[in-house]
Amino acid sequence: MATVKQYGAWLAAFRILIGATWLIHGYGKLTDAQWALPNGDCYQSLTGMTAHTEGFYHDFIANTVLPHVTVFATMVEWGETLTGASLVLGLFSRIGGLAGLLLALQYWTAKSAFAHLDGYAGLDIITAIA
């Protein structure tokens, strides 16, 4: 039977792995010169997502996020990077875990993946729950 120390080691490894994933994605956005531009990568990604959303979230993306895409793109890139750094280093890991949960749920909602849990949508919700 596993000891408490072994459980702690596995949880730490899982935390570091999830943190590294957030850190890689955030750093990729930080170093992408096209990410936060008015018609950059974030804008293109969001306009593609709005075709699949409806209701209040579609209105939020179309009326709030897209007109201020540079602000939201900057928040996304720093949010992912700081979440990853927090989880990898173990500093403020509960806050980092909560931020990662909220980011994953936002991405999941933006893709309207809750309507069909298949493929990557299932992985998104598993990541959010973890």
Secondary structure, 3 states (H helix, E strand, C coil): CCCHHHHHHHHHHHHHHHHHHHHHHHHHHHCCCCCCCCCCHHHHHHHHHHCCCCCHHHHHHHHHHHHHHHHHHHHHHHHHHHHHHHHHHCCCHHHHHHHHHHHHHHHHHHCCHHHCCCCHHHHHHHHHHC
